[in-house]
Amino acid sequence: MSRVKANQIRELSSEELNARLGDLKAELFNLRFQQATGQLQNPLKLNDCKKNIARVKTILRERELGLKRA
């Protein structure tokens, strides 16, 4: 999964965000496994995946608190 903009994530429903979060966590696990076995070709994918997880969690938390972004 490539880097995703926060505006694109905000268009998704909460159920879709939770599903995306699960997919991202599974992808991160696979990337870490590849890194540990020396098979990871592009280590920057780890950072992108972590940042995407943070974006999704941030937007879920904003919705939980009822915050609106301008």
mmCIF file of the N, C-alpha and C atoms, coordinates in Angstrom:
data_MODEL
# 
_entry.id   MODEL 
# 
loop_
_atom_site.group_PDB 
_atom_site.id 
_atom_site.type_symbol 
_atom_site.label_atom_id 
_atom_site.label_alt_id 
_atom_site.label_comp_id 
_atom_site.label_asym_id 
_atom_site.label_entity_id 
_atom_site.label_seq_id 
_atom_site.pdbx_PDB_ins_code 
_atom_site.Cartn_x 
_atom_site.Cartn_y 
_atom_site.Cartn_z 
_atom_site.occupancy 
_atom_site.B_iso_or_equiv 
_atom_site.pdbx_formal_charge 
_atom_site.auth_seq_id 
_atom_site.auth_comp_id 
_atom_site.auth_asym_id 
_atom_site.auth_atom_id 
_atom_site.pdbx_PDB_model_num 
ATOM 1   N N  . MET A 1 1  ? 0.843   -1.171  0.000  1.00 0.00 ? 1  MET A N  1 
ATOM 2   C CA . MET A 1 1  ? 0.000   0.000   0.000  1.00 0.00 ? 1  MET A CA 1 
ATOM 3   C C  . MET A 1 1  ? 0.894   1.241   0.000  1.00 0.00 ? 1  MET A C  1 
ATOM 4   N N  . SER A 1 2  ? 0.581   2.172   -0.844 1.00 0.00 ? 2  SER A N  1 
ATOM 5   C CA . SER A 1 2  ? 1.393   3.377   -0.918 1.00 0.00 ? 2  SER A CA 1 
ATOM 6   C C  . SER A 1 2  ? 0.891   4.418   0.077  1.00 0.00 ? 2  SER A C  1 
ATOM 7   N N  . ARG A 1 3  ? 1.602   5.509   0.139  1.00 0.00 ? 3  ARG A N  1 
ATOM 8   C CA . ARG A 1 3  ? 1.235   6.576   1.060  1.00 0.00 ? 3  ARG A CA 1 
ATOM 9   C C  . ARG A 1 3  ? -0.133  7.133   0.681  1.00 0.00 ? 3  ARG A C  1 
ATOM 10  N N  . VAL A 1 4  ? -0.972  7.356   1.670  1.00 0.00 ? 4  VAL A N  1 
ATOM 11  C CA . VAL A 1 4  ? -2.327  7.828   1.453  1.00 0.00 ? 4  VAL A CA 1 
ATOM 12  C C  . VAL A 1 4  ? -2.491  9.183   2.132  1.00 0.00 ? 4  VAL A C  1 
ATOM 13  N N  . LYS A 1 5  ? -3.159  10.087  1.453  1.00 0.00 ? 5  LYS A N  1 
ATOM 14  C CA . LYS A 1 5  ? -3.398  11.417  2.007  1.00 0.00 ? 5  LYS A CA 1 
ATOM 15  C C  . LYS A 1 5  ? -4.500  11.344  3.064  1.00 0.00 ? 5  LYS A C  1 
ATOM 16  N N  . ALA A 1 6  ? -4.414  12.225  4.047  1.00 0.00 ? 6  ALA A N  1 
ATOM 17  C CA . ALA A 1 6  ? -5.397  12.242  5.128  1.00 0.00 ? 6  ALA A CA 1 
ATOM 18  C C  . ALA A 1 6  ? -6.787  12.574  4.598  1.00 0.00 ? 6  ALA A C  1 
ATOM 19  N N  . ASN A 1 7  ? -6.875  13.427  3.587  1.00 0.00 ? 7  ASN A N  1 
ATOM 20  C CA . ASN A 1 7  ? -8.185  13.775  3.024  1.00 0.00 ? 7  ASN A CA 1 
ATOM 21  C C  . ASN A 1 7  ? -8.865  12.562  2.409  1.00 0.00 ? 7  ASN A C  1 
ATOM 22  N N  . GLN A 1 8  ? -8.093  11.687  1.791  1.00 0.00 ? 8  GLN A N  1 
ATOM 23  C CA . GLN A 1 8  ? -8.660  10.470  1.219  1.00 0.00 ? 8  GLN A CA 1 
ATOM 24  C C  . GLN A 1 8  ? -9.150  9.535   2.317  1.00 0.00 ? 8  GLN A C  1 
ATOM 25  N N  . ILE A 1 9  ? -8.431  9.493   3.424  1.00 0.00 ? 9  ILE A N  1 
ATOM 26  C CA . ILE A 1 9  ? -8.817  8.626   4.538  1.00 0.00 ? 9  ILE A CA 1 
ATOM 27  C C  . ILE A 1 9  ? -10.092 9.144   5.195  1.00 0.00 ? 9  ILE A C  1 
ATOM 28  N N  . ARG A 1 10 ? -10.223 10.466  5.297  1.00 0.00 ? 10 ARG A N  1 
ATOM 29  C CA . ARG A 1 10 ? -11.400 11.043  5.950  1.00 0.00 ? 10 ARG A CA 1 
ATOM 30  C C  . ARG A 1 10 ? -12.692 10.739  5.197  1.00 0.00 ? 10 ARG A C  1 
ATOM 31  N N  . GLU A 1 11 ? -12.597 10.438  3.918  1.00 0.00 ? 11 GLU A N  1 
ATOM 32  C CA . GLU A 1 11 ? -13.787 10.130  3.124  1.00 0.00 ? 11 GLU A CA 1 
ATOM 33  C C  . GLU A 1 11 ? -14.343 8.749   3.444  1.00 0.00 ? 11 GLU A C  1 
ATOM 34  N N  . LEU A 1 12 ? -13.554 7.902   4.087  1.00 0.00 ? 12 LEU A N  1 
ATOM 35  C CA . LEU A 1 12 ? -13.976 6.541   4.398  1.00 0.00 ? 12 LEU A CA 1 
ATOM 36  C C  . LEU A 1 12 ? -14.834 6.518   5.662  1.00 0.00 ? 12 LEU A C  1 
ATOM 37  N N  . SER A 1 13 ? -15.683 5.491   5.770  1.00 0.00 ? 13 SER A N  1 
ATOM 38  C CA . SER A 1 13 ? -16.491 5.335   6.978  1.00 0.00 ? 13 SER A CA 1 
ATOM 39  C C  . SER A 1 13 ? -15.632 4.726   8.088  1.00 0.00 ? 13 SER A C  1 
ATOM 40  N N  . SER A 1 14 ? -16.143 4.739   9.293  1.00 0.00 ? 14 SER A N  1 
ATOM 41  C CA . SER A 1 14 ? -15.399 4.190   10.430 1.00 0.00 ? 14 SER A CA 1 
ATOM 42  C C  . SER A 1 14 ? -15.154 2.686   10.270 1.00 0.00 ? 14 SER A C  1 
ATOM 43  N N  . GLU A 1 15 ? -16.134 1.971   9.703  1.00 0.00 ? 15 GLU A N  1 
ATOM 44  C CA . GLU A 1 15 ? -15.962 0.540   9.485  1.00 0.00 ? 15 GLU A CA 1 
ATOM 45  C C  . GLU A 1 15 ? -14.847 0.287   8.467  1.00 0.00 ? 15 GLU A C  1 
ATOM 46  N N  . GLU A 1 16 ? -14.823 1.107   7.412  1.00 0.00 ? 16 GLU A N  1 
ATOM 47  C CA . GLU A 1 16 ? -13.772 0.962   6.410  1.00 0.00 ? 16 GLU A CA 1 
ATOM 48  C C  . GLU A 1 16 ? -12.407 1.306   6.994  1.00 0.00 ? 16 GLU A C  1 
ATOM 49  N N  . LEU A 1 17 ? -12.375 2.295   7.886  1.00 0.00 ? 17 LEU A N  1 
ATOM 50  C CA . LEU A 1 17 ? -11.110 2.667   8.524  1.00 0.00 ? 17 LEU A CA 1 
ATOM 51  C C  . LEU A 1 17 ? -10.590 1.539   9.417  1.00 0.00 ? 17 LEU A C  1 
ATOM 52  N N  . ASN A 1 18 ? -11.488 0.912   10.147 1.00 0.00 ? 18 ASN A N  1 
ATOM 53  C CA . ASN A 1 18 ? -11.067 -0.209  10.998 1.00 0.00 ? 18 ASN A CA 1 
ATOM 54  C C  . ASN A 1 18 ? -10.557 -1.376  10.151 1.00 0.00 ? 18 ASN A C  1 
ATOM 55  N N  . ALA A 1 19 ? -11.191 -1.623  9.017  1.00 0.00 ? 19 ALA A N  1 
ATOM 56  C CA . ALA A 1 19 ? -10.726 -2.673  8.113  1.00 0.00 ? 19 ALA A CA 1 
ATOM 57  C C  . ALA A 1 19 ? -9.363  -2.297  7.540  1.00 0.00 ? 19 ALA A C  1 
ATOM 58  N N  . ARG A 1 20 ? -9.201  -1.036  7.148  1.00 0.00 ? 20 ARG A N  1 
ATOM 59  C CA . ARG A 1 20 ? -7.918  -0.563  6.594  1.00 0.00 ? 20 ARG A CA 1 
ATOM 60  C C  . ARG A 1 20 ? -6.825  -0.689  7.645  1.00 0.00 ? 20 ARG A C  1 
ATOM 61  N N  . LEU A 1 21 ? -7.173  -0.375  8.909  1.00 0.00 ? 21 LEU A N  1 
ATOM 62  C CA . LEU A 1 21 ? -6.200  -0.479  9.992  1.00 0.00 ? 21 LEU A CA 1 
ATOM 63  C C  . LEU A 1 21 ? -5.730  -1.923  10.165 1.00 0.00 ? 21 LEU A C  1 
ATOM 64  N N  . GLY A 1 22 ? -6.654  -2.856  10.111 1.00 0.00 ? 22 GLY A N  1 
ATOM 65  C CA . GLY A 1 22 ? -6.287  -4.272  10.202 1.00 0.00 ? 22 GLY A CA 1 
ATOM 66  C C  . GLY A 1 22 ? -5.383  -4.699  9.060  1.00 0.00 ? 22 GLY A C  1 
ATOM 67  N N  . ASP A 1 23 ? -5.692  -4.230  7.850  1.00 0.00 ? 23 ASP A N  1 
ATOM 68  C CA . ASP A 1 23 ? -4.858  -4.558  6.686  1.00 0.00 ? 23 ASP A CA 1 
ATOM 69  C C  . ASP A 1 23 ? -3.457  -3.982  6.839  1.00 0.00 ? 23 ASP A C  1 
ATOM 70  N N  . LEU A 1 24 ? -3.385  -2.743  7.326  1.00 0.00 ? 24 LEU A N  1 
ATOM 71  C CA . LEU A 1 24 ? -2.083  -2.092  7.492  1.00 0.00 ? 24 LEU A CA 1 
ATOM 72  C C  . LEU A 1 24 ? -1.239  -2.790  8.553  1.00 0.00 ? 24 LEU A C  1 
ATOM 73  N N  . LYS A 1 25 ? -1.882  -3.226  9.633  1.00 0.00 ? 25 LYS A N  1 
ATOM 74  C CA . LYS A 1 25 ? -1.147  -3.932  10.680 1.00 0.00 ? 25 LYS A CA 1 
ATOM 75  C C  . LYS A 1 25 ? -0.622  -5.271  10.169 1.00 0.00 ? 25 LYS A C  1 
ATOM 76  N N  . ALA A 1 26 ? -1.425  -5.949  9.348  1.00 0.00 ? 26 ALA A N  1 
ATOM 77  C CA . ALA A 1 26 ? -0.970  -7.211  8.757  1.00 0.00 ? 26 ALA A CA 1 
ATOM 78  C C  . ALA A 1 26 ? 0.192   -6.959  7.800  1.00 0.00 ? 26 ALA A C  1 
ATOM 79  N N  . GLU A 1 27 ? 0.098   -5.881  7.019  1.00 0.00 ? 27 GLU A N  1 
ATOM 80  C CA . GLU A 1 27 ? 1.180   -5.542  6.105  1.00 0.00 ? 27 GLU A CA 1 
ATOM 81  C C  . GLU A 1 27 ? 2.463   -5.217  6.874  1.00 0.00 ? 27 GLU A C  1 
ATOM 82  N N  . LEU A 1 28 ? 2.328   -4.478  7.981  1.00 0.00 ? 28 LEU A N  1 
ATOM 83  C CA . LEU A 1 28 ? 3.493   -4.143  8.797  1.00 0.00 ? 28 LEU A CA 1 
ATOM 84  C C  . LEU A 1 28 ? 4.143   -5.406  9.359  1.00 0.00 ? 28 LEU A C  1 
ATOM 85  N N  . PHE A 1 29 ? 3.329   -6.341  9.810  1.00 0.00 ? 29 PHE A N  1 
ATOM 86  C CA . PHE A 1 29 ? 3.861   -7.614  10.307 1.00 0.00 ? 29 PHE A CA 1 
ATOM 87  C C  . PHE A 1 29 ? 4.662   -8.322  9.219  1.00 0.00 ? 29 PHE A C  1 
ATOM 88  N N  . ASN A 1 30 ? 4.092   -8.375  8.012  1.00 0.00 ? 30 ASN A N  1 
ATOM 89  C CA . ASN A 1 30 ? 4.779   -9.039  6.904  1.00 0.00 ? 30 ASN A CA 1 
ATOM 90  C C  . ASN A 1 30 ? 6.078   -8.324  6.548  1.00 0.00 ? 30 ASN A C  1 
ATOM 91  N N  . LEU A 1 31 ? 6.064   -6.995  6.553  1.00 0.00 ? 31 LEU A N  1 
ATOM 92  C CA . LEU A 1 31 ? 7.273   -6.247  6.238  1.00 0.00 ? 31 LEU A CA 1 
ATOM 93  C C  . LEU A 1 31 ? 8.355   -6.483  7.285  1.00 0.00 ? 31 LEU A C  1 
ATOM 94  N N  . ARG A 1 32 ? 7.964   -6.512  8.553  1.00 0.00 ? 32 ARG A N  1 
ATOM 95  C CA . ARG A 1 32 ? 8.941   -6.776  9.615  1.00 0.00 ? 32 ARG A CA 1 
ATOM 96  C C  . ARG A 1 32 ? 9.510   -8.187  9.504  1.00 0.00 ? 32 ARG A C  1 
ATOM 97  N N  . PHE A 1 33 ? 8.664   -9.121  9.121  1.00 0.00 ? 33 PHE A N  1 
ATOM 98  C CA . PHE A 1 33 ? 9.120   -10.505 8.941  1.00 0.00 ? 33 PHE A CA 1 
ATOM 99  C C  . PHE A 1 33 ? 10.110  -10.574 7.790  1.00 0.00 ? 33 PHE A C  1 
ATOM 100 N N  . GLN A 1 34 ? 9.795   -9.887  6.694  1.00 0.00 ? 34 GLN A N  1 
ATOM 101 C CA . GLN A 1 34 ? 10.716  -9.865  5.554  1.00 0.00 ? 34 GLN A CA 1 
ATOM 102 C C  . GLN A 1 34 ? 12.044  -9.224  5.934  1.00 0.00 ? 34 GLN A C  1 
ATOM 103 N N  . GLN A 1 35 ? 11.983  -8.165  6.743  1.00 0.00 ? 35 GLN A N  1 
ATOM 104 C CA . GLN A 1 35 ? 13.212  -7.500  7.160  1.00 0.00 ? 35 GLN A CA 1 
ATOM 105 C C  . GLN A 1 35 ? 14.063  -8.426  8.026  1.00 0.00 ? 35 GLN A C  1 
ATOM 106 N N  . ALA A 1 36 ? 13.424  -9.151  8.912  1.00 0.00 ? 36 ALA A N  1 
ATOM 107 C CA . ALA A 1 36 ? 14.154  -10.045 9.812  1.00 0.00 ? 36 ALA A CA 1 
ATOM 108 C C  . ALA A 1 36 ? 14.824  -11.188 9.050  1.00 0.00 ? 36 ALA A C  1 
ATOM 109 N N  . THR A 1 37 ? 14.208  -11.614 7.959  1.00 0.00 ? 37 THR A N  1 
ATOM 110 C CA . THR A 1 37 ? 14.776  -12.711 7.184  1.00 0.00 ? 37 THR A CA 1 
ATOM 111 C C  . THR A 1 37 ? 15.675  -12.215 6.056  1.00 0.00 ? 37 THR A C  1 
ATOM 112 N N  . GLY A 1 38 ? 15.822  -10.907 5.939  1.00 0.00 ? 38 GLY A N  1 
ATOM 113 C CA . GLY A 1 38 ? 16.703  -10.339 4.930  1.00 0.00 ? 38 GLY A CA 1 
ATOM 114 C C  . GLY A 1 38 ? 16.116  -10.305 3.534  1.00 0.00 ? 38 GLY A C  1 
ATOM 115 N N  . GLN A 1 39 ? 14.794  -10.391 3.412  1.00 0.00 ? 39 GLN A N  1 
ATOM 116 C CA . GLN A 1 39 ? 14.149  -10.425 2.108  1.00 0.00 ? 39 GLN A CA 1 
ATOM 117 C C  . GLN A 1 39 ? 13.525  -9.081  1.712  1.00 0.00 ? 39 GLN A C  1 
ATOM 118 N N  . LEU A 1 40 ? 13.560  -8.106  2.606  1.00 0.00 ? 40 LEU A N  1 
ATOM 119 C CA . LEU A 1 40 ? 12.913  -6.821  2.331  1.00 0.00 ? 40 LEU A CA 1 
ATOM 120 C C  . LEU A 1 40 ? 13.757  -6.030  1.338  1.00 0.00 ? 40 LEU A C  1 
ATOM 121 N N  . GLN A 1 41 ? 13.168  -5.700  0.189  1.00 0.00 ? 41 GLN A N  1 
ATOM 122 C CA . GLN A 1 41 ? 13.883  -4.984  -0.858 1.00 0.00 ? 41 GLN A CA 1 
ATOM 123 C C  . GLN A 1 41 ? 13.945  -3.485  -0.589 1.00 0.00 ? 41 GLN A C  1 
ATOM 124 N N  . ASN A 1 42 ? 12.851  -2.918  -0.077 1.00 0.00 ? 42 ASN A N  1 
ATOM 125 C CA . ASN A 1 42 ? 12.773  -1.475  0.132  1.00 0.00 ? 42 ASN A CA 1 
ATOM 126 C C  . ASN A 1 42 ? 12.416  -1.188  1.591  1.00 0.00 ? 42 ASN A C  1 
ATOM 127 N N  . PRO A 1 43 ? 13.396  -0.847  2.424  1.00 0.00 ? 43 PRO A N  1 
ATOM 128 C CA . PRO A 1 43 ? 13.122  -0.607  3.848  1.00 0.00 ? 43 PRO A CA 1 
ATOM 129 C C  . PRO A 1 43 ? 12.240  0.605   4.101  1.00 0.00 ? 43 PRO A C  1 
ATOM 130 N N  . LEU A 1 44 ? 12.096  1.497   3.127  1.00 0.00 ? 44 LEU A N  1 
ATOM 131 C CA . LEU A 1 44 ? 11.242  2.675   3.314  1.00 0.00 ? 44 LEU A CA 1 
ATOM 132 C C  . LEU A 1 44 ? 9.767   2.298   3.384  1.00 0.00 ? 44 LEU A C  1 
ATOM 133 N N  . LYS A 1 45 ? 9.419   1.105   2.917  1.00 0.00 ? 45 LYS A N  1 
ATOM 134 C CA . LYS A 1 45 ? 8.031   0.644   3.017  1.00 0.00 ? 45 LYS A CA 1 
ATOM 135 C C  . LYS A 1 45 ? 7.597   0.527   4.472  1.00 0.00 ? 45 LYS A C  1 
ATOM 136 N N  . LEU A 1 46 ? 8.539   0.185   5.358  1.00 0.00 ? 46 LEU A N  1 
ATOM 137 C CA . LEU A 1 46 ? 8.221   0.102   6.792  1.00 0.00 ? 46 LEU A CA 1 
ATOM 138 C C  . LEU A 1 46 ? 7.752   1.459   7.312  1.00 0.00 ? 46 LEU A C  1 
ATOM 139 N N  . ASN A 1 47 ? 8.486   2.514   6.979  1.00 0.00 ? 47 ASN A N  1 
ATOM 140 C CA . ASN A 1 47 ? 8.117   3.850   7.445  1.00 0.00 ? 47 ASN A CA 1 
ATOM 141 C C  . ASN A 1 47 ? 6.782   4.287   6.865  1.00 0.00 ? 47 ASN A C  1 
ATOM 142 N N  . ASP A 1 48 ? 6.558   4.034   5.580  1.00 0.00 ? 48 ASP A N  1 
ATOM 143 C CA . ASP A 1 48 ? 5.288   4.406   4.959  1.00 0.00 ? 48 ASP A CA 1 
ATOM 144 C C  . ASP A 1 48 ? 4.124   3.690   5.635  1.00 0.00 ? 48 ASP A C  1 
ATOM 145 N N  . CYS A 1 49 ? 4.306   2.421   5.923  1.00 0.00 ? 49 CYS A N  1 
ATOM 146 C CA . CYS A 1 49 ? 3.242   1.640   6.549  1.00 0.00 ? 49 CYS A CA 1 
ATOM 147 C C  . CYS A 1 49 ? 2.944   2.172   7.953  1.00 0.00 ? 49 CYS A C  1 
ATOM 148 N N  . LYS A 1 50 ? 3.986   2.466   8.721  1.00 0.00 ? 50 LYS A N  1 
ATOM 149 C CA . LYS A 1 50 ? 3.794   3.010   10.071 1.00 0.00 ? 50 LYS A CA 1 
ATOM 150 C C  . LYS A 1 50 ? 3.069   4.355   10.025 1.00 0.00 ? 50 LYS A C  1 
ATOM 151 N N  . LYS A 1 51 ? 3.440   5.194   9.070  1.00 0.00 ? 51 LYS A N  1 
ATOM 152 C CA . LYS A 1 51 ? 2.806   6.506   8.949  1.00 0.00 ? 51 LYS A CA 1 
ATOM 153 C C  . LYS A 1 51 ? 1.347   6.381   8.531  1.00 0.00 ? 51 LYS A C  1 
ATOM 154 N N  . ASN A 1 52 ? 1.054   5.428   7.644  1.00 0.00 ? 52 ASN A N  1 
ATOM 155 C CA . ASN A 1 52 ? -0.338  5.207   7.256  1.00 0.00 ? 52 ASN A CA 1 
ATOM 156 C C  . ASN A 1 52 ? -1.166  4.723   8.446  1.00 0.00 ? 52 ASN A C  1 
ATOM 157 N N  . ILE A 1 53 ? -0.590  3.861   9.274  1.00 0.00 ? 53 ILE A N  1 
ATOM 158 C CA . ILE A 1 53 ? -1.285  3.401   10.486 1.00 0.00 ? 53 ILE A CA 1 
ATOM 159 C C  . ILE A 1 53 ? -1.569  4.595   11.397 1.00 0.00 ? 53 ILE A C  1 
ATOM 160 N N  . ALA A 1 54 ? -0.587  5.464   11.557 1.00 0.00 ? 54 ALA A N  1 
ATOM 161 C CA . ALA A 1 54 ? -0.759  6.640   12.412 1.00 0.00 ? 54 ALA A CA 1 
ATOM 162 C C  . ALA A 1 54 ? -1.847  7.556   11.859 1.00 0.00 ? 54 ALA A C  1 
ATOM 163 N N  . ARG A 1 55 ? -1.897  7.724   10.544 1.00 0.00 ? 55 ARG A N  1 
ATOM 164 C CA . ARG A 1 55 ? -2.935  8.571   9.935  1.00 0.00 ? 55 ARG A CA 1 
ATOM 165 C C  . ARG A 1 55 ? -4.324  8.019   10.210 1.00 0.00 ? 55 ARG A C  1 
ATOM 166 N N  . VAL A 1 56 ? -4.483  6.712   10.017 1.00 0.00 ? 56 VAL A N  1 
ATOM 167 C CA . VAL A 1 56 ? -5.796  6.091   10.237 1.00 0.00 ? 56 VAL A CA 1 
ATOM 168 C C  . VAL A 1 56 ? -6.193  6.204   11.704 1.00 0.00 ? 56 VAL A C  1 
ATOM 169 N N  . LYS A 1 57 ? -5.253  5.922   12.613 1.00 0.00 ? 57 LYS A N  1 
ATOM 170 C CA . LYS A 1 57 ? -5.567  6.006   14.043 1.00 0.00 ? 57 LYS A CA 1 
ATOM 171 C C  . LYS A 1 57 ? -5.920  7.441   14.450 1.00 0.00 ? 57 LYS A C  1 
ATOM 172 N N  . THR A 1 58 ? -5.233  8.416   13.878 1.00 0.00 ? 58 THR A N  1 
ATOM 173 C CA . THR A 1 58 ? -5.501  9.811   14.195 1.00 0.00 ? 58 THR A CA 1 
ATOM 174 C C  . THR A 1 58 ? -6.918  10.189  13.776 1.00 0.00 ? 58 THR A C  1 
ATOM 175 N N  . ILE A 1 59 ? -7.316  9.794   12.597 1.00 0.00 ? 59 ILE A N  1 
ATOM 176 C CA . ILE A 1 59 ? -8.651  10.143  12.112 1.00 0.00 ? 59 ILE A CA 1 
ATOM 177 C C  . ILE A 1 59 ? -9.726  9.416   12.905 1.00 0.00 ? 59 ILE A C  1 
ATOM 178 N N  . LEU A 1 60 ? -9.471  8.152   13.274 1.00 0.00 ? 60 LEU A N  1 
ATOM 179 C CA . LEU A 1 60 ? -10.431 7.440   14.128 1.00 0.00 ? 60 LEU A CA 1 
ATOM 180 C C  . LEU A 1 60 ? -10.577 8.138   15.479 1.00 0.00 ? 60 LEU A C  1 
ATOM 181 N N  . ARG A 1 61 ? -9.475  8.601   16.024 1.00 0.00 ? 61 ARG A N  1 
ATOM 182 C CA . ARG A 1 61 ? -9.511  9.295   17.317 1.00 0.00 ? 61 ARG A CA 1 
ATOM 183 C C  . ARG A 1 61 ? -10.225 10.631  17.193 1.00 0.00 ? 61 ARG A C  1 
ATOM 184 N N  . GLU A 1 62 ? -10.015 11.347  16.106 1.00 0.00 ? 62 GLU A N  1 
ATOM 185 C CA . GLU A 1 62 ? -10.730 12.610  15.888 1.00 0.00 ? 62 GLU A CA 1 
ATOM 186 C C  . GLU A 1 62 ? -12.234 12.371  15.874 1.00 0.00 ? 62 GLU A C  1 
ATOM 187 N N  . ARG A 1 63 ? -12.652 11.315  15.191 1.00 0.00 ? 63 ARG A N  1 
ATOM 188 C CA . ARG A 1 63 ? -14.084 11.002  15.125 1.00 0.00 ? 63 ARG A CA 1 
ATOM 189 C C  . ARG A 1 63 ? -14.609 10.612  16.502 1.00 0.00 ? 63 ARG A C  1 
ATOM 190 N N  . GLU A 1 64 ? -13.801 9.891   17.262 1.00 0.00 ? 64 GLU A N  1 
ATOM 191 C CA . GLU A 1 64 ? -14.200 9.478   18.610 1.00 0.00 ? 64 GLU A CA 1 
ATOM 192 C C  . GLU A 1 64 ? -14.438 10.697  19.492 1.00 0.00 ? 64 GLU A C  1 
ATOM 193 N N  . LEU A 1 65 ? -13.583 11.708  19.340 1.00 0.00 ? 65 LEU A N  1 
ATOM 194 C CA . LEU A 1 65 ? -13.702 12.923  20.146 1.00 0.00 ? 65 LEU A CA 1 
ATOM 195 C C  . LEU A 1 65 ? -14.698 13.918  19.561 1.00 0.00 ? 65 LEU A C  1 
ATOM 196 N N  . GLY A 1 66 ? -15.146 13.663  18.343 1.00 0.00 ? 66 GLY A N  1 
ATOM 197 C CA . GLY A 1 66 ? -16.102 14.561  17.711 1.00 0.00 ? 66 GLY A CA 1 
ATOM 198 C C  . GLY A 1 66 ? -15.459 15.829  17.151 1.00 0.00 ? 66 GLY A C  1 
ATOM 199 N N  . LEU A 1 67 ? -14.192 15.764  16.833 1.00 0.00 ? 67 LEU A N  1 
ATOM 200 C CA . LEU A 1 67 ? -13.506 16.928  16.276 1.00 0.00 ? 67 LEU A CA 1 
ATOM 201 C C  . LEU A 1 67 ? -13.774 17.032  14.784 1.00 0.00 ? 67 LEU A C  1 
ATOM 202 N N  . LYS A 1 68 ? -13.895 18.253  14.315 1.00 0.00 ? 68 LYS A N  1 
ATOM 203 C CA . LYS A 1 68 ? -14.082 18.510  12.889 1.00 0.00 ? 68 LYS A CA 1 
ATOM 204 C C  . LYS A 1 68 ? -12.842 19.213  12.360 1.00 0.00 ? 68 LYS A C  1 
ATOM 205 N N  . ARG A 1 69 ? -12.360 18.746  11.219 1.00 0.00 ? 69 ARG A N  1 
ATOM 206 C CA . ARG A 1 69 ? -11.205 19.372  10.584 1.00 0.00 ? 69 ARG A CA 1 
ATOM 207 C C  . ARG A 1 69 ? -11.692 20.346  9.525  1.00 0.00 ? 69 ARG A C  1 
ATOM 208 N N  . ALA A 1 70 ? -11.027 21.490  9.460  1.00 0.00 ? 70 ALA A N  1 
ATOM 209 C CA . ALA A 1 70 ? -11.428 22.515  8.488  1.00 0.00 ? 70 ALA A CA 1 
ATOM 210 C C  . ALA A 1 70 ? -10.851 22.216  7.121  1.00 0.00 ? 70 ALA A C  1 
# 
